[in-house]
């Protein structure tokens, strides 16, 4: 195949309906099935923004690959930070390692990997806390976290499910449970697990 390299700053191209790719350098083949962006790369749609040093999009497989300092903002305004991600264009299915998620209310989930399928985030070796990482015992922070083998975050039902989880208070394990669930932080009122507070 013949590739065309465009080296104009801040160029953008429409890769598919409602999917735009921006970057300092855009590379695409004659059929425009594969497009890549280097330098200040951005993939943008109505429900998704991905920024990175490098992004490629394969139109035939609807696959986005982003590497190096990847930041993703989803339709719910949750922010994901990963080293590398492989995703479809609407971010309903994705895989990534070394995942850090800042939810809309500023609580966070960190884990070793993310496997997202049909808008359900499965985070392995996960920790969830409403506190920011660098100031775990700041004012108005409850000083607690949940560590779990797997966390399932259903973005549609706004529910979080935990497998084999331990509740830590002030970094001390307090309670183990094989399974439980609670509304995610975006839900203001719902019956179920009450979030601990001091």
MIGU-504323 format. One record per residue (C-alpha): residue in three letters; x negated, y negated, z negated. Coordinates in steps of 0.001 Angstrom, whole numbers, padded with zeros to 6 digits, always signed. Example, Ala and Ser with C-alpha at 12.3 -4.5 7.8 and 13.67 -1.06 7.14 Angstrom:
# residues 2
ALA-012300+004500-007800 SER-013670+001060-007140 
//
This chain:
# residues 198
UNK+000000+000000+000000 UNK-001006-003587+000527 UNK-000922-005840-002502 UNK-000592-009595-002496 UNK-002156-011518-005352 UNK-000812-014964-006135 UNK-003062-017056-008364 UNK-000963-020123-009123 UNK-000355-021092-012734 UNK+003104-020480-014150 UNK+004471-018852-011009 UNK+007611-016779-011453 UNK+009452-014225-009396 UNK+012878-012640-009617 UNK+012168-008892-009872 UNK+015773-007701-010091 UNK+019176-009161-010764 UNK+018891-011396-013842 UNK+015307-010194-014532 UNK+012520-012727-014076 UNK+008774-012205-014341 UNK+006425-015127-015020 UNK+002650-015271-015294 UNK-000548-017056-014320 UNK-001224-014308-011793 UNK+001469-012190-010104 UNK+000706-009036-008099 UNK+003319-007149-006056 UNK+003425-004650-003211 UNK+005074-005115+000217 UNK+008353-003572-000943 UNK+008264-005524-004215 UNK+009050-002312-006106 UNK+006088-002857-008446 UNK+005275-006246-009887 UNK+002649-007134-012470 UNK+001819-010357-014293 UNK-001456-011329-015963 UNK-002064-014253-018301 UNK+000844-015782-020238 UNK+003036-013003-018880 UNK+006761-013135-019560 UNK+009708-010938-018629 UNK+012999-012727-019175 UNK+016640-011771-018860 UNK+019857-012854-020538 UNK+019295-010486-023480 UNK+015527-009994-023613 UNK+012226-011892-023675 UNK+008888-010030-023592 UNK+005641-011994-023761 UNK+002202-010421-023438 UNK-001220-010690-021840 UNK-000192-008139-019196 UNK+003233-006947-018004 UNK+004189-004635-015156 UNK+007638-003790-013839 UNK+008559-000860-011604 UNK+011903-001604-009973 UNK+012389+001960-008690 UNK+012230+003427-012218 UNK+013415+000293-014062 UNK+010351+000500-016315 UNK+008545-002371-018015 UNK+005075-001843-019508 UNK+003601-004615-021658 UNK+000180-004551-023340 UNK-001908-006745-025671 UNK-000225-009094-028162 UNK+003281-008040-027179 UNK+006194-010000-028633 UNK+009795-009059-027887 UNK+012958-010981-028750 UNK+016085-008889-028289 UNK+019755-009774-027791 UNK+020269-009897-031582 UNK+017344-012321-032114 UNK+015235-009659-033813 UNK+011520-010099-033083 UNK+009260-007108-032392 UNK+005444-007141-032425 UNK+003604-004181-030857 UNK+000301-003371-029155 UNK+001952-001696-026159 UNK+005540-000956-025152 UNK+007284+000990-022406 UNK+010915-000084-021953 UNK+013756-000297-019486 UNK+014852-003771-018396 UNK+017746-004131-020869 UNK+015665-002849-023839 UNK+018190-000134-024671 UNK+015445+002525-024371 UNK+011827+001924-025383 UNK+008723+003490-026940 UNK+005949+001722-028853 UNK+003283+002347-031498 UNK+002263+000227-034479 UNK+005634-001523-034681 UNK+006433-004592-036751 UNK+009983-005943-036647 UNK+011162-009220-038116 UNK+014951-009033-038325 UNK+017182-012031-037751 UNK+017399-012808-041501 UNK+013563-012635-041827 UNK+013522-009245-043544 UNK+011054-006831-041957 UNK+010512-003236-040930 UNK+007056-001867-040183 UNK+006190+001610-038970 UNK+003818+003818-037036 UNK+006062+004153-033985 UNK+009323+003064-032387 UNK+011551+005252-030256 UNK+014578+003271-029119 UNK+017437+005051-027390 UNK+020869+003634-026579 UNK+020361+000644-028918 UNK+019319+002776-031892 UNK+015838+002031-033228 UNK+014082+005061-034721 UNK+011064+003852-036695 UNK+008726+006528-038087 UNK+006715+006200-041331 UNK+008697+003057-042004 UNK+008923+000437-044722 UNK+011798-002027-045045 UNK+011729-005104-047251 UNK+013329-008548-047322 UNK+009957-009983-048431 UNK+007261-011305-046157 UNK+004148-009158-046105 UNK+001597-011673-047355 UNK+003722-012953-050272 UNK+005398-009867-051661 UNK+006297-011464-055014 UNK+007205-014980-053965 UNK+010062-017012-055454 UNK+013520-015673-054501 UNK+012000-012393-053307 UNK+013459-009302-055002 UNK+010082-007528-055001 UNK+011387-004256-053611 UNK+010909-002110-050526 UNK+012127+001175-049109 UNK+009611+003634-047682 UNK+011034+006343-045472 UNK+009987+009134-043134 UNK+012367+007710-040523 UNK+014587+004640-040379 UNK+017452+004566-037883 UNK+018682+001064-037144 UNK+021916+001052-035134 UNK+022093-002408-033606 UNK+025702-001984-032461 UNK+027225-000810-035772 UNK+024633-002910-037681 UNK+023805-000023-039997 UNK+020488+001276-041286 UNK+020035+004970-042113 UNK+017068+006406-044048 UNK+015595+009940-044153 UNK+013613+010969-047248 UNK+013277+007499-048686 UNK+011768+006126-051869 UNK+012778+002831-053460 UNK+009778+000862-054744 UNK+010192-002005-057211 UNK+007088-004127-057792 UNK+005144-001483-055807 UNK+006200+001283-058236 UNK+008251+004240-056945 UNK+011595+004242-058775 UNK+014103+006401-056881 UNK+013950+009134-054241 UNK+016895+010092-052044 UNK+016954+012481-049075 UNK+019413+010269-047187 UNK+021358+007041-047495 UNK+022511+004117-045385 UNK+023473+000482-045765 UNK+024562-002430-043543 UNK+021712-004264-041883 UNK+020901-007769-043166 UNK+023046-009472-040518 UNK+026221-008072-042136 UNK+027647-010430-044769 UNK+030367-008172-046234 UNK+030804-004421-046137 UNK+031253-001687-048727 UNK+028360+000668-049417 UNK+024863+000436-050874 UNK+024323-002787-052810 UNK+020963-004412-052193 UNK+019023-004660-055485 UNK+018290-008158-056797 UNK+016709-009665-059879 
//
